[in-house]
Amino acid sequence: MTTVKSRSGDIVLEISDLLMLTEQCWAPDMNQRPSFIDILKRLEKIKDNIPQDHHWHIL
C-alpha cells in the first residue's frame, strides 16, 4: 500500500485506493467503469481511513 505523509509525519492519505478508483473511472470501456454509487461508497471508505483533522472531513 502506498501512503503519503504530511510534514508532521502523520499518514495523510492512502493513495493506492484513490489511484485505482481514478484509473477505473477513466477506463476506455465504459462497462468497466464503476457506478456512481460505487464511487461514493469507495470515496467514503477512503475518507474513513484518513485522520479526522484532514480537510476531507469538512465535507
Secondary structure by P-SEA (a helix, b strand, c coil): cbbbbcccccccccaaaaaaaaaaaacccccccccaaaaaaaaaaaaaacccccccccc
